[in-house]
Amino acid sequence: MARLPPTLALLLMAVALAAPLSGPALAAPLTGPALAAPASGFPTVARVEYVLECMNSHGGKQESLYKCACVIDRIGAALAYDDYVTMSTALRYQTLEGERGAEFRDPPGVKAMAAKYKALREEAERACMLR
């Protein structure tokens, strides 16, 4: 059996510890309440995806696990989840070429939305000492 990288093992352990250990939730498929967003509005899966991507782009070191988690926590405190999805998508696809990228470049307000998210993310990265 292959060993997991320590950071991935920690993330999986954190997700496992957050899940209920008994009752009907174990037999239920991962839908509905099992994937519901926590009180902060950000689903756990979205937070884990952000942390994994962030860690990957910062060398994958253990230290970046905590810093990246700090960043998404700060972003989550500043934005509703739906706004985060919209704004981060706008920023991610600003450089997409051709017609596919036109909806992320051309409509009024999209560039401003992407710029606002980028500034928020950079502020969170500075506050969490990721930069």
Residue pairs with C-beta under 8 A, 6 or more apart in sequence:
4 12
5 60
6 62
7 55
7 60
7 61
7 62
7 65
8 52
10 65
11 48
11 51
11 52
11 65
15 44
15 48
18 44
19 25
19 34
20 26
25 33
25 34
28 34
35 43
35 45
36 43
37 43
37 81
38 44
40 76
40 77
41 76
41 80
41 81
42 72
42 76
42 81
42 84
43 81
46 81
46 84
47 69
47 72
47 76
50 68
50 71
50 72
50 75
51 65
51 68
51 69
51 72
54 64
54 67
54 68
54 71
54 72
54 130
55 61
55 64
55 65
55 68
58 64
58 67
58 68
58 130
64 130
67 125
67 128
67 129
67 130
68 128
68 130
70 124
70 127
70 128
70 130
71 121
71 124
71 125
71 128
71 130
74 123
74 124
74 127
74 128
75 84
75 120
75 121
75 124
76 84
78 120
78 124
79 87
79 117
79 120
84 117
86 113
87 113
87 114
87 116
87 117
88 117
88 121
89 104
90 104
90 110
90 111
90 113
90 114
90 117
91 114
91 115
91 117
91 118
93 101
93 104
94 101
94 104
94 105
94 111
94 114
95 101
96 104
96 105
103 110
104 110
104 114
105 111
122 131
125 131
